[in-house]
C-alpha cells in the first residue's frame, strides 16, 4: 500500500492542472437559468457513442467511473488513466429568432487500478453542474421602456475516490460492489441588469445572487456478469445516487449604478447572506448488456474472431430542491421535476483478440465500431407545464494503441440530437456534440504501482 501512495504523489501536479482546466467548464443553454443549471455533463468518448449505455459495461480496458463496482474488473498491473474533452455546437430557435452557440472543455480526469485480486480503486475529477446563459427582454411600463438583461455563469465540480470489491470473480461469473465518495465544490452566479432604453446614460440597477456549494456526496454501484456457454456473456449493472442534503451559502446583493459598465460606480443598496442547502434527489440507473462471440471468419489463411455487444439502460432522476429560508432566489422559481432516459447501444469488434492477431489484421479490423441512441425527458418544464424532451442518435470509434501490448486507446463519439418542448413558440435546440477520450495504460513490459524487488 505504501508503494501505491508514493506513486499517487507523482500524479498530484497533473491533478492540479486538470483542476484548473475543469474549472473552466462551459455550457450554454437558457434552461441553465433554473436551479443549479445543467447537471448532465458526463459525455464520454466510449459510452456516449453507445447512446449513454454505461452501467453494465464492465471491461478491463476501460475505466468506467459511472459504475464504481467496475474497478475490481481491471487487470492487475494495468493502471488506466482516462482524460476526456468535449465540444458542443447548439442551434437555438424560437419563432423566427435563431442563434448558434458553442461550448465545451475538459470533462473528466480519472485514474484506476487493481489493488489485489478482488479489490479495485479509482480517483478523479469531473463536473457536477454548470450554468451558462444570456437572455434579454424589453418591458414597456406605460411611460418608459426598460431593458432587462439576465446572465448566469459558474460551475460545481466533484472530486471523487472510489473502491470496489468482487466477492465472486471466476472465468464464468463475476459479482462486484462499489462506491464513489465525492466532494462537491464551486459556485454559480445569476444576475439581472435593468436600465432605461431611451436613457441618455447607462444608469440602472443590478441584482446579483452568488450560490456556493461545499459538501460531500456518494454513489453506489453493483455489477454482475455470467457466461452462458462458450459464446454468450450476459451483464447486469445498477447504480444509485441517494437523496442527500448538500449545504451551501447564498449571497444576494442589489446595486444602483450611475454607469452599469463601470463596477467602480456601483452603490450597494441591499446585501444579505444566507445558509441553506440543495436537496439532491435520487438518481437510479439499471442496465443490461449481452455479448455474442460471432462465428470465426477465415480468409487467405487469416482468421478473425468478431464480437457483437448489445446494451440497454434506463435512468430515472427525482427532483432536487433549493432550500435557503427567506430567500427569493430567482432560480428557485421553478424547482426541477422528475426526468427519465432510455438508452440503447451496439458495439462491433471485428477482432476480439487484438494483441494475439495484430500482425494479420487489416487497418479497419483493429477498430471498435459503436452506434446508439437515447430519448427521454429533461428536469424542466415551460410556463404551461410542457415537458422539455431530448432525443438523439450517437456513433463513434474506438482506436486501440497496440504498440508494446498496451491497453491504451483513443475513443471518439458524436451525438446528433434535439432538445425542447417541440411546440410552436417554444425554444428548441438542435445540437452536435463531439467527445474525445484517451485511455492510457502502461506497456506490456511495464506495470505502474508495482512493488519492485532487487535481484
C-alpha positions as CSV (number, residue, x, y, z in Angstrom):
1,X,0.0,0.0,0.0
2,X,2.9,2.3,0.7
3,X,4.1,2.0,-2.9
4,X,0.7,2.9,-4.2
5,X,0.6,6.0,-2.0
6,X,4.1,7.1,-3.2
7,X,3.1,6.7,-6.8
8,X,-0.1,8.8,-6.2
9,X,2.2,11.8,-5.4
10,X,3.5,11.7,-9.0
11,X,0.0,12.5,-10.3
12,X,-0.7,15.5,-8.0
13,X,0.8,18.1,-10.3
14,X,-1.3,16.7,-13.2
15,X,-4.3,16.6,-10.9
16,X,-3.8,20.3,-10.1
17,X,-3.6,21.2,-13.8
18,X,-6.7,19.3,-14.6
19,X,-8.5,21.0,-11.7
20,X,-7.7,24.4,-13.2
21,X,-8.9,23.4,-16.7
22,X,-12.0,21.7,-15.4
23,X,-12.8,24.8,-13.5
24,X,-13.3,26.5,-16.9
25,X,-16.1,24.1,-17.8
26,X,-18.5,26.0,-20.0
27,X,-22.1,25.3,-21.1
28,X,-24.7,27.4,-22.8
29,X,-28.5,26.9,-22.6
30,X,-31.3,29.1,-21.4
31,X,-32.6,26.3,-19.2
32,X,-29.5,26.6,-17.1
33,X,-31.1,29.7,-15.6
34,X,-33.1,27.4,-13.3
35,X,-31.7,25.8,-10.2
36,X,-28.1,24.6,-10.3
37,X,-28.1,24.5,-14.1
38,X,-27.0,21.7,-16.4
39,X,-26.2,18.5,-14.5
40,X,-25.8,16.1,-17.4
41,X,-22.2,16.9,-18.2
42,X,-20.8,13.4,-18.4
43,X,-20.4,12.8,-22.2
44,X,-17.7,10.3,-22.8
45,X,-15.9,9.1,-25.9
46,X,-16.9,5.5,-25.3
47,X,-20.3,5.5,-23.6
48,X,-21.7,8.4,-25.4
49,X,-21.2,6.5,-28.7
50,X,-23.3,3.7,-27.2
51,X,-26.3,6.0,-26.5
52,X,-25.1,6.5,-22.9
53,X,-25.3,2.8,-22.1
54,X,-22.6,2.6,-19.4
55,X,-23.8,1.0,-16.1
56,X,-23.4,-2.6,-17.3
57,X,-20.3,-2.2,-19.4
58,X,-17.5,-3.9,-17.4
59,X,-14.3,-4.0,-19.4
60,X,-10.7,-4.2,-18.1
61,X,-9.6,-1.9,-20.9
62,X,-12.0,0.9,-19.9
63,X,-12.2,3.0,-16.6
64,X,-15.9,3.1,-16.0
65,X,-16.3,5.6,-13.2
66,X,-20.0,5.8,-13.9
67,X,-20.3,2.4,-12.0
68,X,-17.8,2.2,-9.2
69,X,-18.3,-1.6,-8.9
70,X,-16.3,-1.9,-12.2
71,X,-12.9,-1.1,-10.6
72,X,-12.3,-4.6,-9.4
73,X,-12.6,-5.9,-13.0
74,X,-9.4,-4.0,-14.0
75,X,-6.5,-6.3,-14.8
76,X,-3.7,-6.4,-12.3
77,X,-0.8,-4.1,-13.0
78,X,-2.7,-2.3,-15.9
79,X,-3.3,1.1,-14.3
80,X,-5.7,3.1,-16.5
81,X,-5.5,6.9,-16.8
82,X,-8.5,8.4,-18.6
83,X,-9.0,12.0,-19.7
84,X,-11.7,13.5,-21.9
85,X,-12.7,16.7,-23.7
86,X,-15.9,17.6,-25.4
87,X,-17.3,20.2,-27.9
88,X,-20.9,21.1,-28.3
89,X,-22.5,23.2,-31.1
90,X,-26.1,24.2,-30.4
91,X,-28.6,25.8,-32.9
92,X,-31.4,27.5,-30.9
93,X,-34.6,28.7,-32.5
94,X,-37.8,30.3,-31.1
95,X,-40.3,31.6,-33.6
96,X,-38.2,33.5,-36.2
97,X,-35.2,34.1,-33.9
98,X,-32.2,31.9,-34.3
99,X,-28.7,31.8,-32.6
100,X,-25.7,29.5,-32.6
101,X,-23.6,28.8,-29.5
102,X,-20.6,26.6,-28.9
103,X,-19.3,25.3,-25.5
104,X,-17.0,22.6,-24.2
105,X,-13.9,21.8,-22.3
106,X,-12.1,19.1,-20.3
107,X,-14.8,16.9,-18.9
108,X,-13.0,14.4,-16.7
109,X,-9.8,13.2,-15.3
110,X,-9.6,9.7,-13.6
111,X,-7.0,7.1,-12.6
112,X,-8.0,3.5,-11.7
113,X,-6.1,0.3,-10.8
114,X,-6.5,-3.1,-9.2
115,X,-5.2,-3.4,-5.6
116,X,-5.4,-7.1,-5.1
117,X,-7.3,-10.0,-6.8
118,X,-10.7,-8.8,-5.7
119,X,-10.2,-5.1,-5.0
120,X,-10.1,-2.1,-7.2
121,X,-9.7,1.7,-6.7
122,X,-10.0,4.9,-8.6
123,X,-10.0,8.6,-8.1
124,X,-10.6,11.6,-10.3
125,X,-12.3,14.9,-11.1
126,X,-15.4,15.7,-13.1
127,X,-18.1,18.4,-13.4
128,X,-21.2,18.1,-11.3
129,X,-23.2,21.0,-12.6
130,X,-22.7,24.2,-14.7
131,X,-24.6,27.3,-15.6
132,X,-24.3,29.5,-18.7
133,X,-27.0,31.7,-20.3
134,X,-27.6,35.2,-21.5
135,X,-31.2,36.5,-22.0
136,X,-32.8,39.9,-22.6
137,X,-36.3,41.3,-22.5
138,X,-37.9,44.6,-23.1
139,X,-40.8,45.9,-21.0
140,X,-43.0,49.0,-21.7
141,X,-44.1,50.5,-18.4
142,X,-46.6,52.9,-19.9
143,X,-44.1,55.8,-19.8
144,X,-40.7,54.3,-20.4
145,X,-39.2,51.2,-21.9
146,X,-36.9,49.1,-19.7
147,X,-34.4,46.5,-20.9
148,X,-33.7,43.6,-18.5
149,X,-30.6,41.5,-19.2
150,X,-30.2,38.1,-17.4
151,X,-26.8,36.4,-17.3
152,X,-25.6,33.3,-15.4
153,X,-22.3,31.5,-15.1
154,X,-20.3,29.2,-12.9
155,X,-19.8,25.5,-12.1
156,X,-19.7,22.9,-9.4
157,X,-17.0,20.3,-9.7
158,X,-16.7,16.9,-8.0
159,X,-13.5,15.2,-6.7
160,X,-14.1,11.5,-6.1
161,X,-12.4,8.5,-4.6
162,X,-13.9,5.0,-5.4
163,X,-13.4,1.5,-4.2
164,X,-14.9,-1.8,-5.2
165,X,-14.8,-5.4,-4.0
166,X,-15.7,-8.6,-6.1
167,X,-16.8,-11.5,-3.8
168,X,-17.3,-13.6,-6.9
169,X,-14.7,-13.5,-9.7
170,X,-14.2,-16.6,-11.8
171,X,-13.9,-17.4,-15.5
172,X,-17.7,-17.6,-15.9
173,X,-19.1,-15.4,-13.1
174,X,-18.5,-12.0,-11.7
175,X,-20.2,-10.1,-8.9
176,X,-18.9,-6.8,-7.6
177,X,-20.0,-4.0,-5.3
178,X,-18.6,-0.5,-5.2
179,X,-19.0,3.1,-4.1
180,X,-17.6,6.5,-5.0
181,X,-17.2,9.1,-2.2
182,X,-17.2,12.6,-3.7
183,X,-16.6,16.2,-2.5
184,X,-18.5,19.0,-4.3
185,X,-17.1,22.5,-4.6
186,X,-17.7,25.6,-6.6
187,X,-20.1,28.4,-7.2
188,X,-22.6,29.9,-9.5
189,X,-23.9,33.4,-10.2
190,X,-27.2,34.8,-11.5
191,X,-27.5,38.5,-12.3
192,X,-30.2,40.8,-13.7
193,X,-29.4,44.3,-15.1
194,X,-32.2,46.8,-15.6
195,X,-31.9,50.2,-17.4
196,X,-34.0,52.6,-19.5
197,X,-33.7,52.0,-23.2
198,X,-34.1,55.7,-24.1
199,X,-31.9,56.9,-21.2
200,X,-29.0,59.2,-22.0
201,X,-26.7,57.4,-19.5
202,X,-26.1,53.8,-18.7
203,X,-27.5,54.1,-15.2
204,X,-29.7,51.4,-13.7
205,X,-29.9,48.6,-11.2
206,X,-28.1,45.3,-10.8
207,X,-29.3,42.4,-8.8
208,X,-26.9,39.6,-8.2
209,X,-27.0,36.2,-6.5
210,X,-24.0,34.0,-5.7
211,X,-24.5,30.4,-4.8
212,X,-21.6,28.4,-3.3
213,X,-21.6,24.7,-2.5
214,X,-19.2,22.8,-0.3
215,X,-20.5,19.3,0.5
216,X,-19.9,15.5,0.4
217,X,-22.0,13.0,-1.6
218,X,-21.7,9.4,-2.7
219,X,-22.9,7.0,-5.3
220,X,-23.2,3.2,-5.2
221,X,-22.9,0.5,-7.8
222,X,-23.3,-3.2,-8.4
223,X,-22.3,-5.3,-11.4
224,X,-23.0,-9.0,-12.3
225,X,-21.7,-11.0,-15.3
226,X,-22.4,-14.5,-16.3
227,X,-21.1,-16.5,-19.2
228,X,-23.7,-18.7,-20.9
229,X,-21.9,-21.4,-22.8
230,X,-18.8,-20.5,-24.7
231,X,-20.2,-17.7,-27.0
232,X,-22.5,-15.6,-24.9
233,X,-22.0,-13.4,-21.8
234,X,-24.7,-11.5,-20.0
235,X,-24.1,-8.4,-17.9
236,X,-26.3,-6.6,-15.4
237,X,-25.4,-3.3,-13.7
238,X,-27.1,-0.8,-11.4
239,X,-26.1,2.5,-9.8
240,X,-27.8,4.7,-7.2
241,X,-27.1,8.3,-6.1
242,X,-29.1,8.6,-2.8
243,X,-31.0,11.6,-1.7
244,X,-28.7,13.8,0.3
245,X,-28.6,17.4,1.7
246,X,-25.8,19.5,0.2
247,X,-25.1,22.5,2.4
248,X,-24.1,25.8,0.9
249,X,-24.4,29.6,1.1
250,X,-26.4,32.2,-0.9
251,X,-25.4,35.8,-1.2
252,X,-27.9,38.4,-2.5
253,X,-26.9,41.9,-3.4
254,X,-28.6,44.8,-5.1
255,X,-26.7,47.7,-6.6
256,X,-27.6,51.1,-8.1
257,X,-25.0,52.2,-10.7
258,X,-24.6,55.5,-12.5
259,X,-22.8,53.5,-15.1
260,X,-23.6,49.8,-15.3
261,X,-20.4,49.3,-17.4
262,X,-18.2,50.6,-14.6
263,X,-18.2,48.5,-11.4
264,X,-16.5,51.3,-9.5
265,X,-19.7,53.3,-9.7
266,X,-21.8,50.7,-8.0
267,X,-23.6,51.7,-4.8
268,X,-24.8,48.8,-2.6
269,X,-28.4,49.2,-1.6
270,X,-29.0,45.8,-0.2
271,X,-27.0,42.8,0.9
272,X,-27.8,39.5,2.7
273,X,-26.1,36.2,3.1
274,X,-28.0,33.0,4.0
275,X,-27.1,29.4,4.9
276,X,-29.1,26.6,3.3
277,X,-28.8,23.6,1.1
278,X,-29.5,21.9,-2.1
279,X,-31.7,18.8,-1.5
280,X,-30.3,16.4,-4.1
281,X,-32.8,13.9,-5.4
282,X,-32.2,10.2,-6.1
283,X,-30.7,9.1,-9.3
284,X,-31.1,5.4,-10.3
285,X,-29.8,3.6,-13.4
286,X,-30.2,0.0,-14.4
287,X,-28.6,-1.6,-17.5
288,X,-28.3,-4.9,-19.2
289,X,-25.8,-6.0,-21.8
290,X,-25.2,-9.1,-23.8
291,X,-22.0,-10.1,-25.7
292,X,-22.1,-12.5,-28.7
293,X,-18.9,-14.2,-29.9
294,X,-19.8,-14.4,-33.6
295,X,-18.7,-17.2,-35.9
296,X,-15.0,-17.1,-36.8
297,X,-14.2,-15.8,-40.3
298,X,-11.3,-17.3,-42.2
299,X,-9.9,-15.9,-45.4
300,X,-6.5,-16.4,-47.0
301,X,-5.0,-18.2,-44.0
302,X,-6.3,-15.4,-41.7
303,X,-8.9,-15.9,-39.1
304,X,-10.9,-13.1,-37.4
305,X,-12.9,-13.5,-34.2
306,X,-15.7,-10.9,-34.2
307,X,-17.6,-9.8,-31.1
308,X,-21.0,-8.1,-31.0
309,X,-22.4,-6.3,-27.9
310,X,-25.9,-5.1,-27.4
311,X,-26.9,-2.9,-24.4
312,X,-30.0,-1.2,-22.9
313,X,-30.2,1.3,-20.0
314,X,-32.9,3.1,-18.1
315,X,-32.2,6.2,-15.9
316,X,-34.5,8.0,-13.6
317,X,-33.9,11.2,-11.6
318,X,-36.2,12.5,-8.8
319,X,-36.4,16.3,-8.4
320,X,-33.9,18.3,-6.5
321,X,-34.9,21.4,-4.4
322,X,-33.1,24.5,-3.3
323,X,-33.7,25.5,0.3
324,X,-32.4,28.8,1.5
325,X,-35.1,30.1,4.0
326,X,-36.1,33.7,3.5
327,X,-34.6,33.8,0.0
328,X,-36.2,34.9,-3.2
329,X,-33.5,33.2,-5.3
330,X,-34.6,33.6,-9.0
331,X,-33.6,30.0,-9.9
332,X,-35.9,28.6,-7.2
333,X,-39.0,30.0,-9.1
334,X,-39.2,26.5,-10.6
335,X,-37.5,23.6,-8.9
336,X,-36.6,20.6,-11.1
337,X,-39.1,17.9,-12.0
338,X,-38.7,14.1,-12.3
339,X,-36.9,13.0,-15.5
340,X,-36.1,9.7,-17.2
341,X,-33.9,8.5,-20.0
342,X,-34.0,5.4,-22.2
343,X,-30.7,4.4,-23.9
344,X,-29.6,1.7,-26.3
345,X,-26.3,0.9,-27.9
346,X,-24.4,-1.6,-30.2
347,X,-20.7,-2.2,-30.5
348,X,-19.0,-4.4,-33.1
349,X,-15.4,-5.5,-32.9
350,X,-14.0,-7.3,-36.0
351,X,-11.4,-8.9,-33.8
352,X,-11.6,-9.6,-30.1
353,X,-8.1,-10.9,-29.7
354,X,-6.2,-7.8,-30.9
355,X,-2.9,-8.4,-29.2
356,X,-2.6,-12.1,-30.4
357,X,-3.5,-11.4,-34.0
358,X,-2.3,-7.9,-34.7
359,X,0.1,-9.0,-37.4
360,X,-2.7,-10.5,-39.5
361,X,-5.3,-7.7,-39.1
362,X,-6.2,-5.1,-41.7
363,X,-6.2,-1.4,-40.7
364,X,-10.0,-1.2,-40.1
365,X,-10.2,-4.6,-38.4
366,X,-8.5,-3.1,-35.3
367,X,-11.2,-0.6,-34.5
368,X,-14.3,-0.8,-32.3
369,X,-17.5,0.5,-34.1
370,X,-20.2,1.9,-31.9
371,X,-23.8,3.1,-32.6
372,X,-26.7,4.0,-30.3
373,X,-29.4,6.4,-29.4
374,X,-31.4,7.7,-26.5
375,X,-34.6,9.6,-25.7
376,X,-36.4,10.8,-22.6
377,X,-37.4,13.9,-20.6
378,X,-35.4,16.7,-19.0
379,X,-35.9,18.0,-15.5
380,X,-37.5,21.2,-16.8
381,X,-40.9,22.4,-18.0
382,X,-42.1,25.7,-19.5
383,X,-44.7,28.1,-18.1
384,X,-47.5,25.9,-19.4
385,X,-46.0,22.8,-17.7
386,X,-45.0,21.3,-21.1
387,X,-42.0,18.9,-20.5
388,X,-38.7,19.5,-22.2
389,X,-37.6,16.4,-24.0
390,X,-34.5,15.1,-25.7
391,X,-33.8,12.5,-28.4
392,X,-30.5,11.8,-30.2
393,X,-28.5,9.4,-32.4
394,X,-24.9,8.5,-31.5
395,X,-22.0,6.9,-33.1
396,X,-18.2,6.6,-32.6
397,X,-14.9,4.7,-32.9
398,X,-12.5,3.1,-30.6
399,X,-8.9,3.0,-31.8
400,X,-6.5,0.9,-29.8
401,X,-2.9,1.8,-29.4
402,X,-1.3,-1.6,-29.9
403,X,2.3,-0.8,-29.6
404,X,4.1,-2.7,-26.8
405,X,0.9,-4.6,-26.0
406,X,-0.7,-1.7,-24.1
407,X,-4.4,-1.4,-23.2
408,X,-4.3,2.3,-24.3
409,X,-6.9,3.6,-26.7
410,X,-8.3,6.7,-28.4
411,X,-12.1,7.0,-28.4
412,X,-14.3,9.3,-30.4
413,X,-18.0,9.8,-30.4
414,X,-20.6,12.1,-31.9
415,X,-24.1,12.9,-30.7
416,X,-26.8,14.4,-33.1
417,X,-29.9,15.4,-31.2
418,X,-32.7,17.8,-30.3
419,X,-34.0,19.3,-27.1
420,X,-37.1,21.2,-26.4
421,X,-40.9,21.0,-25.9
422,X,-41.3,20.9,-29.7
423,X,-44.3,23.2,-29.6
424,X,-44.9,26.3,-31.6
425,X,-43.4,29.4,-29.9
426,X,-41.2,27.4,-27.6
427,X,-37.4,27.4,-27.6
428,X,-35.9,24.4,-29.3
429,X,-32.3,23.2,-29.7
430,X,-30.6,21.2,-32.4
431,X,-27.1,20.2,-31.3
432,X,-24.0,18.3,-32.4
433,X,-21.7,17.1,-29.6
434,X,-18.2,15.7,-30.1
435,X,-16.3,13.8,-27.5
436,X,-12.7,12.6,-27.3
437,X,-11.4,10.3,-24.6
438,X,-7.9,9.0,-24.2
439,X,-7.3,5.9,-22.1
440,X,-3.6,5.4,-21.3
441,X,-2.1,2.3,-19.8
442,X,1.5,1.0,-19.3
443,X,3.2,-1.1,-21.9
444,X,3.1,-4.9,-21.5
445,X,6.7,-5.0,-20.0
446,X,5.9,-2.2,-17.6
447,X,3.4,-2.1,-14.7
448,X,2.6,1.0,-12.7
449,X,2.2,0.8,-8.9
450,X,4.1,-2.4,-8.7
451,X,6.4,-3.2,-5.8
452,X,9.9,-3.6,-7.1
453,X,12.3,-6.2,-5.8
454,X,16.1,-6.3,-6.1
455,X,17.6,-9.5,-7.5
